[in-house]
């Protein structure tokens, strides 16, 4: 019984680590809390939570890692944090910032015209793209039972958006190289298909789907092709300029009709922005919403959000213009060298692991020798935070700014070798970090896992229980 209690306590401490050190508010306090006290509490939390990422031992998540850069963007944000960009008569600067963000991203992606929008993130960009394709197919082709065809590696936000909008998702297995199977996708298309999707690169493995072949397929069938470059959109252009072998993926490919690229990832903006770029203004206009007969007056909105803070748009613009092409190139060069070092270290010194494909900025690896979740257990104990994948079981290291610190790549390869040895020594032992994935391999397991995941979401929106 005591063991069960300690497990519960550990789980609660993971979810609510500040329940022992900070007041839990379940109602508005009668008296205002002192501002200095609040700032001190917040600063302590931020310092503790940034420590692992700042040390360069985290995959993804933190894309810049430069706190001077963050401080500058915070200063810019503060100037417009209170501004509502819905009210352009009061804040016309938002039109400058948003229009120029769209133009700069469109130029980077070789779009024929600067037609796009700034959204709240990658998921938001993908969902808005789906909405535009659904509306375009309904208006131009009379589609009433819309479906979208995508490889199983496409980002899960597409499924979420399709679920919300009544769009059927047709998942297509990938090839042995873990990229989109174009003939299989062609077979899944019918007269109700609104678009096909490819990734550049996909979240799990960082691989680029065969976009030219998908573009040709889309044109042949008279449908759209969205390229999800939320992850790679602000890195692949510079990798190409640095001489890396980057397959064609942007608007230079015929048939590509929209691309999403996250400014808050390798664009080095604050969290909460992404760019969705269209090939033409006609497709973009499908997502506009306006009402002329509401008692509250004329209403127009470019997307799902109404009120938006001008701080994020201003700071995103500032991030892009103060980084500049030279800054993006320098950062990309450092990131790609780290990834090359990790790939070489695995290929030359850890034969038990197999790298999935040949990703440019991310290394994903699986194994037919060891349990990669046991490998992850050992890496966690060594202070690393990796992203665990499934179907097949794998891990990935998405290289970002903090990982470019001297010695980080070499330290990871060394610790990975030790972690694989640990997995060999503990073969057959259940992995702490991967047990849920293994349990989820059966239908009943997946049902239980879904219930458990929903329980986590409930907990994430609750207050800390009393100590």
C-alpha positions as CSV (number, residue, x, y, z in Angstrom):
1,X,0.0,0.0,0.0
2,X,2.9,2.4,0.8
3,X,4.4,1.7,-2.6
4,X,1.1,2.7,-4.3
5,X,1.0,5.8,-2.2
6,X,4.6,6.8,-3.1
7,X,3.8,6.2,-6.8
8,X,0.8,8.4,-6.5
9,X,2.8,11.1,-4.7
10,X,5.4,11.0,-7.4
11,X,2.8,11.3,-10.2
12,X,1.2,14.3,-8.4
13,X,4.6,15.9,-7.9
14,X,5.3,15.5,-11.6
15,X,2.0,17.2,-12.5
16,X,2.0,19.8,-9.7
17,X,5.6,20.3,-8.7
18,X,4.8,23.7,-7.0
19,X,2.2,22.4,-4.7
20,X,4.7,22.2,-1.9
21,X,6.3,25.7,-2.4
22,X,3.6,27.9,-3.8
23,X,0.0,28.9,-2.9
24,X,-2.7,27.1,-4.8
25,X,-5.5,29.6,-5.8
26,X,-8.9,28.1,-6.2
27,X,-10.7,31.5,-6.0
28,X,-9.7,35.1,-6.5
29,X,-7.9,36.2,-3.4
30,X,-9.7,38.7,-1.2
31,X,-6.6,41.0,-1.1
32,X,-4.3,41.6,-4.0
33,X,-1.1,39.6,-3.9
34,X,2.1,41.7,-3.8
35,X,3.5,42.1,-7.3
36,X,7.1,41.6,-6.1
37,X,6.1,38.3,-4.5
38,X,4.4,37.1,-7.7
39,X,7.4,38.1,-9.8
40,X,9.7,36.3,-7.4
41,X,7.6,33.1,-7.6
42,X,7.4,33.2,-11.4
43,X,11.2,33.9,-11.8
44,X,11.9,30.9,-9.6
45,X,9.7,28.7,-11.7
46,X,11.2,29.9,-15.0
47,X,14.7,29.4,-13.8
48,X,14.0,25.8,-12.7
49,X,12.1,24.9,-15.9
50,X,14.7,26.5,-18.3
51,X,17.7,24.7,-16.7
52,X,17.5,21.4,-18.7
53,X,16.8,23.1,-22.0
54,X,19.5,25.8,-21.4
55,X,22.0,22.9,-20.8
56,X,21.3,21.7,-24.3
57,X,20.0,18.3,-23.2
58,X,16.5,18.6,-24.7
59,X,15.2,17.5,-28.1
60,X,13.2,20.2,-29.8
61,X,11.0,22.5,-27.7
62,X,13.4,25.4,-27.4
63,X,14.5,26.6,-30.8
64,X,16.6,29.6,-30.0
65,X,17.8,29.3,-26.4
66,X,19.3,32.8,-26.6
67,X,17.9,34.6,-23.5
68,X,19.1,38.0,-24.8
69,X,17.1,37.3,-27.9
70,X,14.1,36.4,-25.7
71,X,14.5,39.5,-23.6
72,X,14.5,41.7,-26.7
73,X,11.4,40.0,-28.1
74,X,9.8,40.4,-24.7
75,X,10.5,44.1,-24.8
76,X,8.9,44.3,-28.2
77,X,5.9,42.3,-27.1
78,X,5.4,44.6,-24.1
79,X,4.9,47.6,-26.4
80,X,1.9,45.9,-28.0
81,X,0.8,43.2,-25.5
82,X,-2.4,45.1,-24.7
83,X,-3.2,45.9,-28.4
84,X,-6.0,44.1,-30.2
85,X,-5.1,43.6,-33.8
86,X,-8.8,43.1,-34.6
87,X,-9.1,46.9,-34.2
88,X,-6.9,48.1,-37.0
89,X,-8.1,51.7,-36.8
90,X,-6.5,51.9,-33.4
91,X,-3.4,49.7,-34.2
92,X,-2.5,50.1,-37.9
93,X,1.0,48.9,-37.0
94,X,-0.4,45.4,-37.0
95,X,-1.1,45.7,-40.7
96,X,2.6,46.6,-41.3
97,X,3.9,43.7,-39.1
98,X,1.5,41.0,-40.3
99,X,1.8,42.0,-44.0
100,X,5.5,42.1,-43.9
101,X,5.8,38.7,-42.0
102,X,3.6,37.2,-44.8
103,X,5.7,38.8,-47.5
104,X,9.1,37.7,-46.0
105,X,7.9,34.1,-45.5
106,X,6.4,34.0,-49.0
107,X,9.6,35.2,-50.5
108,X,11.6,32.6,-48.5
109,X,9.3,29.9,-49.8
110,X,9.4,31.2,-53.5
111,X,5.7,31.9,-53.5
112,X,4.5,33.6,-56.7
113,X,2.6,36.2,-54.6
114,X,2.6,37.2,-50.9
115,X,-0.7,35.6,-50.0
116,X,-0.9,34.3,-46.5
117,X,-1.9,34.8,-42.9
118,X,-0.2,34.7,-39.5
119,X,-1.8,32.1,-37.2
120,X,-1.3,31.0,-33.6
121,X,0.9,28.0,-34.4
122,X,1.4,25.0,-36.6
123,X,-1.8,23.3,-35.6
124,X,-3.7,26.5,-36.3
125,X,-2.1,26.8,-39.8
126,X,-2.9,23.2,-40.7
127,X,-6.5,23.5,-39.5
128,X,-7.0,26.8,-41.4
129,X,-5.6,25.2,-44.6
130,X,-8.0,22.3,-44.3
131,X,-10.9,24.8,-43.9
132,X,-9.9,26.6,-47.0
133,X,-9.7,23.4,-49.0
134,X,-13.0,22.2,-47.8
135,X,-14.7,25.5,-48.6
136,X,-13.0,25.7,-52.0
137,X,-14.0,22.2,-52.9
138,X,-17.6,22.9,-51.8
139,X,-17.9,26.1,-53.8
140,X,-16.0,25.1,-57.0
141,X,-16.8,21.3,-57.2
142,X,-19.9,20.8,-55.1
143,X,-18.1,18.4,-52.7
144,X,-20.5,17.4,-49.9
145,X,-18.6,14.5,-48.3
146,X,-15.0,16.0,-48.0
147,X,-12.0,13.8,-47.4
148,X,-8.3,14.5,-47.2
149,X,-5.5,12.1,-48.2
150,X,-2.3,12.0,-46.2
151,X,0.5,9.7,-45.2
152,X,0.3,8.3,-41.6
153,X,3.3,10.4,-40.7
154,X,1.5,13.7,-41.4
155,X,1.0,15.8,-38.3
156,X,-1.8,14.7,-36.0
157,X,-3.3,18.3,-36.0
158,X,-4.6,17.5,-39.4
159,X,-6.7,14.7,-37.9
160,X,-7.9,17.0,-35.2
161,X,-8.9,19.7,-37.6
162,X,-10.6,17.2,-39.9
163,X,-12.5,15.8,-36.8
164,X,-13.8,19.2,-35.9
165,X,-14.8,20.0,-39.5
166,X,-16.4,16.8,-40.6
167,X,-13.7,15.9,-43.0
168,X,-12.9,12.2,-43.5
169,X,-9.2,11.4,-43.1
170,X,-7.7,8.8,-45.4
171,X,-4.4,7.7,-43.8
172,X,-2.1,6.0,-46.2
173,X,0.9,3.8,-45.1
174,X,4.3,5.1,-45.9
175,X,7.1,3.4,-47.9
176,X,9.9,1.4,-46.5
177,X,11.8,4.7,-46.5
178,X,9.2,6.2,-44.3
179,X,8.0,8.8,-46.9
180,X,4.7,9.2,-48.6
181,X,3.7,6.3,-50.9
182,X,2.4,8.3,-53.9
183,X,0.7,5.4,-55.8
184,X,-1.1,4.4,-52.6
185,X,-2.2,8.0,-52.0
186,X,-3.4,8.1,-55.6
187,X,-5.6,5.1,-55.0
188,X,-7.2,6.8,-52.0
189,X,-8.3,9.9,-53.9
190,X,-11.9,10.1,-55.2
191,X,-14.2,12.9,-56.4
192,X,-14.8,14.0,-52.8
193,X,-11.1,14.5,-52.0
194,X,-10.3,18.2,-51.2
195,X,-6.5,17.9,-51.0
196,X,-3.5,15.8,-50.4
197,X,-0.8,16.5,-47.8
198,X,3.0,16.1,-47.7
199,X,5.5,17.0,-45.0
200,X,8.9,18.8,-45.1
201,X,9.9,17.3,-42.8
202,X,7.5,15.2,-40.7
203,X,7.4,15.5,-37.0
204,X,8.4,12.0,-36.2
205,X,11.4,11.5,-38.5
206,X,12.2,14.9,-40.1
207,X,11.9,13.4,-43.5
208,X,10.7,15.2,-46.7
209,X,7.9,13.5,-48.6
210,X,8.2,13.3,-52.5
211,X,6.6,16.7,-53.0
212,X,7.2,16.8,-56.8
213,X,5.3,13.5,-57.3
214,X,2.6,14.6,-55.0
215,X,2.3,17.9,-56.8
216,X,1.9,16.1,-60.2
217,X,-0.7,13.9,-58.6
218,X,-2.6,16.9,-57.2
219,X,-2.6,18.7,-60.6
220,X,-3.7,15.5,-62.4
221,X,-6.7,15.1,-60.0
222,X,-7.5,18.8,-59.8
223,X,-7.1,19.1,-56.1
224,X,-4.8,21.1,-53.7
225,X,-1.5,20.0,-52.2
226,X,-0.6,21.3,-48.7
227,X,3.0,21.0,-47.6
228,X,3.3,20.9,-43.9
229,X,6.7,22.6,-43.3
230,X,5.8,23.8,-39.8
231,X,9.0,22.1,-38.6
232,X,11.4,22.5,-41.5
233,X,10.1,25.6,-43.2
234,X,12.5,28.0,-41.6
235,X,15.5,25.7,-41.8
236,X,15.4,23.9,-45.1
237,X,15.8,27.1,-47.2
238,X,19.1,27.8,-45.4
239,X,20.2,24.2,-45.6
240,X,19.8,24.3,-49.3
241,X,21.8,27.6,-49.5
242,X,24.5,25.9,-47.4
243,X,24.9,23.1,-50.0
244,X,22.9,20.3,-48.4
245,X,21.0,18.0,-50.7
246,X,17.4,19.2,-50.0
247,X,14.7,17.6,-52.2
248,X,12.3,20.1,-53.9
249,X,9.5,20.9,-51.6
250,X,8.4,24.6,-51.8
251,X,6.4,26.7,-54.2
252,X,8.9,26.0,-57.0
253,X,7.2,22.7,-57.2
254,X,4.2,22.8,-59.5
255,X,1.0,21.6,-57.8
256,X,2.0,23.0,-54.3
257,X,-0.9,25.2,-53.3
258,X,-0.2,26.0,-49.7
259,X,2.6,25.7,-47.2
260,X,2.7,26.1,-43.4
261,X,5.9,27.2,-41.7
262,X,6.3,28.0,-38.0
263,X,7.8,31.3,-37.1
264,X,8.0,30.1,-33.5
265,X,10.3,27.2,-34.3
266,X,13.4,27.9,-36.4
267,X,12.0,31.4,-37.2
268,X,13.0,32.1,-33.6
269,X,9.9,34.1,-32.7
270,X,8.1,33.7,-29.4
271,X,5.7,30.8,-29.0
272,X,2.3,31.3,-30.5
273,X,2.9,32.2,-34.2
274,X,3.1,30.4,-37.6
275,X,2.7,31.5,-41.2
276,X,0.3,29.9,-43.6
277,X,1.2,30.8,-47.2
278,X,-1.1,30.2,-50.2
279,X,-0.1,30.1,-53.9
280,X,-2.8,32.6,-54.7
281,X,-5.2,35.0,-53.0
282,X,-8.3,33.1,-54.3
283,X,-7.6,30.1,-52.1
284,X,-6.7,32.4,-49.2
285,X,-10.0,34.2,-49.4
286,X,-11.8,30.9,-48.7
287,X,-10.8,31.3,-45.1
288,X,-12.1,34.9,-44.7
289,X,-15.2,35.4,-42.6
290,X,-17.4,38.5,-42.7
291,X,-21.0,39.4,-41.6
292,X,-23.0,42.4,-42.7
293,X,-26.2,42.0,-40.7
294,X,-25.2,41.6,-37.1
295,X,-26.6,44.1,-34.5
296,X,-23.0,44.6,-33.3
297,X,-22.0,46.1,-36.6
298,X,-19.9,44.9,-39.6
299,X,-17.6,42.0,-38.6
300,X,-14.7,40.6,-40.4
301,X,-12.0,38.1,-39.4
302,X,-9.3,36.3,-41.2
303,X,-9.7,33.1,-39.3
304,X,-10.9,31.3,-36.2
305,X,-9.5,33.9,-33.7
306,X,-11.1,37.2,-33.1
307,X,-9.1,39.3,-30.7
308,X,-5.4,38.8,-31.0
309,X,-2.5,40.4,-29.1
310,X,-0.4,42.8,-31.2
311,X,2.5,41.7,-29.1
312,X,3.0,38.4,-30.8
313,X,2.8,39.9,-34.3
314,X,5.2,42.7,-33.5
315,X,7.7,40.4,-31.8
316,X,7.6,37.9,-34.6
317,X,8.3,40.6,-37.1
318,X,11.2,41.8,-34.9
319,X,12.6,38.3,-34.6
320,X,12.8,38.0,-38.4
321,X,14.3,41.3,-39.2
322,X,16.9,41.3,-36.4
323,X,18.0,37.7,-37.3
324,X,18.3,38.4,-41.0
325,X,19.4,36.0,-43.7
326,X,23.0,36.0,-42.3
327,X,21.7,35.1,-38.8
328,X,19.4,32.3,-40.2
329,X,22.3,30.9,-42.2
330,X,24.7,31.0,-39.3
331,X,22.3,29.3,-37.0
332,X,21.3,26.7,-39.6
333,X,25.0,25.9,-40.2
334,X,25.6,25.2,-36.5
335,X,22.4,23.1,-36.2
336,X,23.2,21.0,-39.2
337,X,26.8,20.3,-38.1
338,X,25.4,19.0,-34.7
339,X,23.0,16.7,-36.5
340,X,25.7,15.4,-38.8
341,X,27.9,14.7,-35.8
342,X,25.1,12.7,-34.1
343,X,24.3,10.7,-37.3
344,X,27.9,9.9,-37.8
345,X,28.4,8.9,-34.2
346,X,25.5,6.4,-34.4
347,X,26.5,5.0,-37.7
348,X,30.1,4.5,-36.7
349,X,29.8,3.5,-33.1
350,X,26.3,2.2,-32.2
351,X,25.5,-0.6,-34.7
352,X,22.5,-1.7,-32.6
353,X,20.6,1.4,-33.8
354,X,19.3,2.2,-37.2
355,X,18.8,5.8,-38.3
356,X,15.4,6.2,-40.1
357,X,16.1,7.7,-43.5
358,X,18.7,10.5,-43.8
359,X,17.1,13.5,-42.1
360,X,18.9,16.9,-42.4
361,X,18.1,18.5,-39.0
362,X,16.8,15.6,-36.9
363,X,18.0,12.1,-36.1
364,X,15.4,9.4,-35.5
365,X,16.6,5.9,-34.7
366,X,15.0,2.5,-34.1
367,X,16.4,-0.9,-33.3
368,X,15.8,-4.6,-34.0
369,X,18.3,-5.5,-31.2
370,X,17.3,-3.5,-28.2
371,X,14.2,-1.9,-26.7
372,X,14.5,1.8,-27.6
373,X,12.3,2.7,-24.6
374,X,14.9,1.1,-22.3
375,X,17.4,3.2,-24.1
376,X,15.2,6.2,-23.4
377,X,15.1,5.2,-19.7
378,X,18.8,5.4,-19.5
379,X,19.0,8.7,-21.4
380,X,16.5,10.2,-19.0
381,X,18.6,9.2,-16.0
382,X,21.6,10.8,-17.7
383,X,19.6,14.1,-17.9
384,X,18.4,13.9,-21.6
385,X,14.9,14.6,-22.7
386,X,14.2,12.8,-26.0
387,X,11.0,12.4,-28.0
388,X,9.6,8.9,-27.9
389,X,7.9,7.7,-31.1
390,X,5.8,4.6,-31.9
391,X,4.7,2.6,-34.9
392,X,7.6,1.7,-35.0
393,X,9.2,2.3,-31.6
394,X,11.9,4.9,-32.0
395,X,13.4,8.0,-30.5
396,X,14.3,11.3,-32.2
397,X,16.6,14.1,-31.4
398,X,15.4,17.3,-33.0
399,X,18.4,19.6,-33.0
400,X,17.9,23.2,-31.8
401,X,19.9,26.2,-30.7
402,X,20.8,25.0,-27.2
403,X,22.2,21.8,-28.7
404,X,24.9,23.7,-30.6
405,X,26.9,24.4,-27.4
406,X,30.4,22.9,-27.6
407,X,30.6,19.3,-26.7
408,X,26.8,18.6,-26.6
409,X,26.7,16.4,-29.7
410,X,29.7,14.3,-28.6
411,X,28.3,14.0,-25.0
412,X,25.0,12.8,-26.4
413,X,26.6,10.1,-28.6
414,X,28.7,8.9,-25.7
415,X,25.6,8.7,-23.4
416,X,23.6,7.0,-26.1
417,X,26.3,4.3,-26.4
418,X,26.0,3.8,-22.6
419,X,22.2,3.8,-22.8
420,X,22.2,1.1,-25.5
421,X,24.5,-1.0,-23.3
422,X,22.0,-0.5,-20.5
423,X,19.2,-1.7,-22.8
424,X,21.2,-4.8,-23.7
425,X,21.9,-5.6,-20.1
426,X,18.2,-5.2,-19.1
427,X,16.7,-7.0,-22.1
428,X,13.1,-8.2,-21.4
429,X,12.6,-5.8,-18.5
430,X,9.6,-3.5,-19.0
431,X,10.6,0.1,-19.8
432,X,9.4,2.9,-17.7
433,X,9.2,5.4,-20.5
434,X,7.8,3.0,-23.1
435,X,5.3,0.8,-21.3
436,X,2.3,2.8,-22.4
437,X,3.3,2.5,-26.0
438,X,3.7,-1.3,-25.7
439,X,0.4,-1.6,-23.8
440,X,-1.3,0.5,-26.5
441,X,-0.6,-2.0,-29.3
442,X,-3.9,-3.8,-28.9
443,X,-7.4,-2.4,-29.5
444,X,-8.3,-2.8,-25.8
445,X,-5.0,-1.3,-24.8
446,X,-5.6,1.7,-27.0
447,X,-9.0,2.2,-25.5
448,X,-7.5,2.1,-22.0
449,X,-4.6,4.3,-23.1
450,X,-7.0,6.9,-24.6
451,X,-8.9,7.0,-21.3
452,X,-5.6,7.5,-19.4
453,X,-4.5,10.3,-21.7
454,X,-7.9,12.0,-21.3
455,X,-7.3,11.7,-17.6
456,X,-4.0,13.5,-18.0
457,X,-5.7,16.3,-19.8
458,X,-8.3,16.6,-17.0
459,X,-5.4,16.8,-14.5
460,X,-3.6,19.5,-16.5
461,X,-6.6,21.7,-16.2
462,X,-7.1,21.1,-12.5
463,X,-5.6,22.8,-9.4
464,X,-3.0,21.1,-7.3
465,X,-4.5,18.8,-4.6
466,X,-3.7,19.6,-1.0
467,X,-0.5,18.3,0.4
